Amino acid sequence: MTENGDATPLVRVENVNKNFGALHVLRDINLTVSRGEVVVVIGPSGGGKSTLCRAINRLETIDSGTITFDGQPLAAEGKALARLRSDVGMVFQSFNLFAHKTILENVTLGPIRVRGHSREKAEKRGMELLERVGIATQADKYPAQLSGGQQQRTAIARALAMDPKMILFDEPTSALDPEMVQEVLDVMIGLAREGMTMVVVTHEMGFARRAAHRVVFMSEGQIVEENTPDEFFTNARTDRAKDFLSKILTH
Amino acid sequence: MESLLDFGPLAEEFTTILAGFWATVRLSAMSALLALLLGTILVAMRVSPTPVLRSVGTAYVNVLRNTPLTLVLLLSALGLSDTLQLTFSRDPGVNYYWWATLGLSAYTAAFVCEALRSGVNTVPPGQAEAARAIGLTFTQTLRLVVLPQAFRSVIAPLGSILIALIKNTTIVIVAGYIEASSVMKQMFDDYGGTLPIFLGFALGYMVLTLPTGFFFGWLAKRMAVVR
């Protein structure tokens, strides 16, 4: 542990490889994420973006290489791994709100059971967060009663309730109806402005341009290109990135 | 012909019959509780990441589910209690009650475990991932997120298991505990095997099992998890 915590990268991914059977989904991945940085991971489907994102809090195991978070290598399992995950928020493509709990209970479960906060304290903070993402009036409803956009904003509030050091977003708007994408992106842009460290797997160019510090382009399990959003979208260096961009930008 | 339709014995032995059914209820309720508890522990073992726990859970379910209940109860009452002298109490009524309860719950737990395991399979994997992602441990994830949803999705099958359990109590006659079916057998011996006695006891069991079925059907609807 260094005293000068802010200078060390929050996440360091070194020479990481992973195979799903014969499929080599991560090939020699090297990536660092600094504190306060917003990194957008972009690229064709099956390119390993989600796997990389999920490997950072070890929802996916890796075959070789190392991943360190906040100066510590990821624990393999047990309490130490649970503690690490409590500091890394995660927002999923399919929301994954706890279906048998109300919106407020979804947001307070972690603080009460993991952080050991009192119910009163957790609920007060939970309501503040729900207020912030604009769904405080829905606090007593169940996830299935909410729209996709509202569910995903709840999921963001659930991640924030843990006071995480960073949040991973795994295609957070891909399962949403088009009219609900912006409300979720607005919350994410707000977080980025406040200095939250974020790794975002997304196809939303608008978000990348407005909020990202860096774009990482992944294809076939490799990081092909890294650049600032402006440079990447207007002036991609590699053919694979140009090819990908030509496909999504003409849509 | 008159004696065949004589409901007199049912009236005469009414208090004995009631006592018999009360014993059935006590046996069923305690066995149901223990079976639910043991079944939950077993399903936790069967879905745990530890191979040893998984194998033990699987072995238990396969052995108990595939052994006739009569043998399980004979092993408890004759083998463990009478031969090995493992007794709960000097009072044979109390002792055989507990051995019958243990036998029944050990047997029923295997079915509860399998019902719950199919319930666990109805819970989308994303639920457990989200639970782990906020820092819950494996046991917390199971206890707070996965099992509550699994339970709700198998309330109706658990009701069927409870009905089977209530009817299975008729077999504890081999374990020496006196409940409703032992009273019936005694009455057949004393009064002869008449239709009224049979009908009376059949009705008695239905009074226990029909509401159970209705209640669990209602509960299943009420508690269903909407996705």
Interface residues (C-beta under 8 A of the other chain):
Chain A: N57 L59 E77 G78 K79 A82 R83 L84 R85 S86 D87 V88 G89 M90 F92 S94 N96 L97 F98 A99 H100 L109 G110 R113 V114 Y142 A144 Q145 A155 R158 A159 M162
Chain B: P49 P124 G126 Q127 E129 A130 A131 R132 A133 I134 G135 L136 T137 Q140 L144 V145 P148 Q149 R152 V225 V226 R227
